[in-house]
Amino acid sequence: MLRAQAIAVLKEIVTNGLIDTVWVSIEERKPNSFELRVKGNGDRSLIDLFLQKHNLTLEENKEKGWLVIY
């Protein structure tokens, strides 16, 4: 997703109370494509529904405690 889209997704996730963020990072996944890395607490089933609605993918990095959205 574009950087602006990553920021919009983050705002919507936080505004809708889907995740209580502790740490957030937007990283370039490949040229002009970004991923959102989030550490925090939230209802995983609600997050999954949100991501399906927006055609986004979620990976969980259990070692670092991140949710990676792209």
C-alpha positions in Angstrom: 0.0 0.0 0.0 1.1 3.6 -0.4 2.4 5.5 2.6 -0.7 7.7 2.7 -2.8 4.5 2.8 -0.8 3.1 5.6 -1.4 6.3 7.6 -5.1 6.2 6.9 -5.3 2.5 7.9 -3.5 3.3 11.2 -5.9 6.2 11.9 -8.9 4.1 11.2 -7.7 1.2 13.3 -7.0 3.5 16.3 -10.1 5.7 15.9 -12.3 2.6 15.8 -10.7 1.2 18.9 -9.5 -2.0 17.2 -6.0 -1.8 18.7 -4.5 0.1 21.6 -1.1 0.9 20.1 2.1 0.8 22.1 4.5 1.2 19.2 3.9 1.9 15.4 6.2 2.0 12.4 5.7 2.4 8.7 8.4 0.6 6.7 9.0 0.4 3.0 8.3 -3.2 2.0 9.4 -2.7 -1.6 9.8 0.4 -3.7 6.7 2.6 -3.2 4.9 0.0 -1.2 4.7 0.2 2.6 3.7 -1.9 5.5 2.4 -0.9 8.9 4.0 -2.5 11.9 2.0 -2.2 15.1 2.6 -3.4 18.7 -0.3 -3.2 21.0 -3.5 -4.9 22.3 -6.7 -5.5 20.4 -9.3 -7.9 19.4 -7.7 -10.0 16.7 -11.1 -11.1 15.2 -12.2 -7.4 14.7 -8.8 -6.5 13.2 -9.1 -9.5 10.8 -12.6 -8.3 9.7 -11.3 -4.8 9.2 -8.4 -6.0 7.1 -10.6 -8.3 5.0 -12.9 -5.3 4.3 -9.9 -3.3 3.0 -8.2 -6.2 1.2 -5.1 -6.1 3.4 -2.9 -8.9 4.8 -1.8 -9.5 8.3 1.3 -11.3 9.5 2.2 -11.7 13.1 5.8 -11.6 14.2 5.5 -13.4 17.6 9.2 -13.0 18.4 9.0 -9.2 18.3 5.3 -8.9 19.2 4.4 -7.0 16.0 1.4 -7.2 13.8 2.5 -6.4 10.2 -0.2 -5.1 7.9 0.3 -4.7 4.2 
